[in-house]
Amino acid sequence: MLSRKNWRVELVILFALPLCGLVLLGLVSQLVGKAAAPAAAPMKFSEVILNTLMFQGVILTGLWFFLRAHQMGVREAFGFGQGSPGRAMLWGAGVAVVVLPVGYGLQVLGVRLLERLGWPAQAQTSVEWLLNGTWWQRAYLALFAVVLAPLAEEGVFRGIFFAFLRDLGFPRLAFWGTGVFFGLIHMNAAAFVPLTLFGLALAWLYQRTGNLLSCITAHGLFNLAPFVMLAFGINFEGGR
């Protein structure tokens, strides 16, 4: 079970405000971009690197300062020493196996619904580079998606926000709020419902195991799945 963390309110607020601002800015820029240039030129890979490193890098840097202010290491803060690491990873793998088919099924339905509403889903930039990029570009995207993104996002959503709201006495808000925010932050309309579902599953997993390694494992495997499917010619982004 997840132990109490006693995160300081002012530090959580300082961490959350810039992140919320980035999400809002991203949503607004996407809407403005679609209205102004529906067929915008694809993003250069140098821009992909800059965007990923800036966003996830800022999160990881913020996590380092957050834990330092609490005078805690990652082992104590995120329960890495609680129970067996192998058992935590098995829990994470089990959740990923259960959620993956449901999540991608919902994404296909989301793509179909958007098409019916006259908002055809466009492949994400990462998918375009996976399909057409060089081996090192694909390797970078794999490293980012399977390692860097799970570390950063689980540290924020489950490690800080979920634990903080739960410890304040709002377990339902912690569960649903972090799940919905997790879905929103990825800024993909077709994937919003499955990502929210996955966020809820990760919150349950962290509460159950008390070890964030389980969530990082599940998240990494969830992100690995598109690489495997695209290798076999399966692309859910386009609903095929």
Secondary structure by P-SEA (a helix, b strand, c coil): ccccccccaaaaaaacaaaaaaaaaaaaaaaaaaaaccccccccaaaaaaaaaaaaaaaaaaaaaaaaaaccccccccccccccaaaaaaaaaaaaaaaaaaaaaaaaaaaaaaaaacccccccaaaaaaacccaaaaaaaaaaaacaaaaaaaacccccaaaaaaaaccaaaaaaaaaaaaaaaaccccaaaaaaaaaaaaaaaaaacccaaaaaaaaaaaaaaaaaaaaacccccccc
